[in-house]
């Protein structure tokens, strides 16, 4: 089949490329100290870690918008770490599973809990994050070949 319309061919090529690059539209909702925020993006990556290392969920939006969740599921969801940054005023990190709870329904994860105060603050922060995994990928295994000159 021969197409005599190069402009149509170019348009179709752009549409195909952009469709392959855009992920499933995913909205990550954040409630931080009672104030709602959203990261509206197709950039949610859910990576299974090797050797029972659980799952890492990474949701990235515009510059300055990031949520990273590390969890395992052995009968129940155990959230090990949560970090978030939403522009300048909303930041936090917690690495204490006793301060965070997690729930999974289908491929939607909801984590909530408390984060310790950031430097210069005195109050703990409360948060709730909900996001969905549009798909799962396996983490790349670490290189087990020793570097040249290693014992």
Phi and psi in degrees as a GROMACS rama.xvg file:
@    title "Ramachandran Plot"
@    xaxis  label "Phi"
@    yaxis  label "Psi"
@TYPE xy
-113.866  132.793  UNK-2
-108.269  126.439  UNK-3
-94.511  9.40839  UNK-4
-117.896  90.8132  UNK-5
-63.0393  -28.6182  UNK-6
-66.4052  -37.2274  UNK-7
-67.9561  -41.0692  UNK-8
-62.0369  -43.547  UNK-9
-63.4758  -42.226  UNK-10
-62.5715  -45.0231  UNK-11
-62.8552  -39.5048  UNK-12
-63.1283  -43.6121  UNK-13
-63.326  -42.9478  UNK-14
-62.9572  -42.4152  UNK-15
-64.7548  -43.2752  UNK-16
-65.2127  -45.0086  UNK-17
-67.5628  -32.9659  UNK-18
-67.3704  -34.7237  UNK-19
-73.0435  -32.1428  UNK-20
-83.0382  -29.1826  UNK-21
-82.9603  128.875  UNK-22
-79.3739  -179.709  UNK-23
-63.3221  126.421  UNK-24
-58.1742  125.371  UNK-25
-132.164  131.98  UNK-26
-106.397  123.539  UNK-27
-100.932  120.288  UNK-28
-101.182  140  UNK-29
-130.005  131.905  UNK-30
-118.874  114.678  UNK-31
-122.268  116.302  UNK-32
52.6942  39.7994  UNK-33
85.0548  -6.1511  UNK-34
-103.168  126.652  UNK-35
-81.1631  143.814  UNK-36
-142.091  156.88  UNK-37
-136.596  147.076  UNK-38
-114.226  108.649  UNK-39
-101.21  100.518  UNK-40
-153.326  162.191  UNK-41
-98.6112  7.49089  UNK-42
-98.8778  63.7877  UNK-43
-111.648  119.17  UNK-44
-116.302  126.117  UNK-45
-115.432  114.544  UNK-46
-117.15  120.744  UNK-47
-77.3714  129.752  UNK-48
-88.5109  149.114  UNK-49
-71.4766  159.891  UNK-50
55.1267  46.7729  UNK-51
69.5027  21.5096  UNK-52
-76.0544  -0.583117  UNK-53
88.9366  -145.975  UNK-54
-134.052  138.71  UNK-55
-115.918  124.573  UNK-56
-108.928  126.027  UNK-57
-125.364  117.334  UNK-58
-115.827  120.775  UNK-59
-120.685  135.87  UNK-60
-116.693  -142.692  UNK-61
-60.5542  169.785  UNK-62
-56.0602  131.072  UNK-63
93.6654  0.385341  UNK-64
-117.147  116.927  UNK-65
-154.86  137.018  UNK-66
-131.28  132.111  UNK-67
-132.073  126.546  UNK-68
-127.848  131.71  UNK-69
-118.076  125.788  UNK-70
-146.097  164.287  UNK-71
-128.949  159.985  UNK-72
-134.097  106.502  UNK-73
-132.125  84.6153  UNK-74
84.1091  -41.3183  UNK-75
-142.745  164.887  UNK-76
-81.6259  127.118  UNK-77
-117.449  116.372  UNK-78
-92.2126  117.399  UNK-79
-89.1613  -41.2332  UNK-80
-145.655  143.718  UNK-81
-138.602  129.755  UNK-82
-130.71  141.324  UNK-83
-146.121  150.697  UNK-84
-146.987  123.19  UNK-85
-130.649  98.7021  UNK-86
57.2791  -144.939  UNK-87
-90.6126  -38.5159  UNK-88
-82.9803  -14.9825  UNK-89
-116.872  100.627  UNK-90
-141.046  151.086  UNK-91
-177.192  161.899  UNK-92
-152.61  137.734  UNK-93
-140.078  137.046  UNK-94
-128.836  34.8792  UNK-95
-122.843  106.692  UNK-96
-59.2262  -20.4634  UNK-97
-75.6878  -13.8012  UNK-98
-97.071  -4.2509  UNK-99
-133.681  139.106  UNK-100
-115.995  153.26  UNK-101
-136.875  144.494  UNK-102
-135.219  140.605  UNK-103
-124.685  127.593  UNK-104
-127.901  117.78  UNK-105
56.6257  -119.298  UNK-106
-112.634  24.9168  UNK-107
-106.682  126.832  UNK-108
-109.674  136.281  UNK-109
-125.904  123.028  UNK-110
-123.053  142.073  UNK-111
-149.5  158.015  UNK-112
161.689  -149.341  UNK-113
-123.601  147.101  UNK-114
-121.198  139.867  UNK-115
-64.9589  158.413  UNK-116
-64.2761  147.025  UNK-117
-75.1498  169.225  UNK-118
-55.4111  130.604  UNK-119
87.7773  -2.88255  UNK-120
-108.131  160.941  UNK-121
-120.208  -15.4852  UNK-122
-101.756  139.836  UNK-123
-69.2225  155.165  UNK-124
-107.81  142.896  UNK-125
-103.559  148.187  UNK-126
-150.678  157.981  UNK-127
-146.152  128.41  UNK-128
-126.522  133.464  UNK-129
-130.488  128.145  UNK-130
-148.901  163.953  UNK-131
-120.494  148.572  UNK-132
-96.4261  111.965  UNK-133
-72.085  -16.874  UNK-134
-176.007  168.735  UNK-135
-123.878  144.978  UNK-136
-130.654  154.458  UNK-137
-89.4097  143.183  UNK-138
-68.62  148.339  UNK-139
-72.9853  132.869  UNK-140
-66.2265  149.035  UNK-141
-70.096  150.384  UNK-142
-70.0017  119.572  UNK-143
-95.8103  -0.463809  UNK-144
-82.9251  124.358  UNK-145
-65.6558  149.422  UNK-146
-67.8606  156.828  UNK-147
-60.3591  130.997  UNK-148
92.3818  -5.96405  UNK-149
-77.6288  147.631  UNK-150
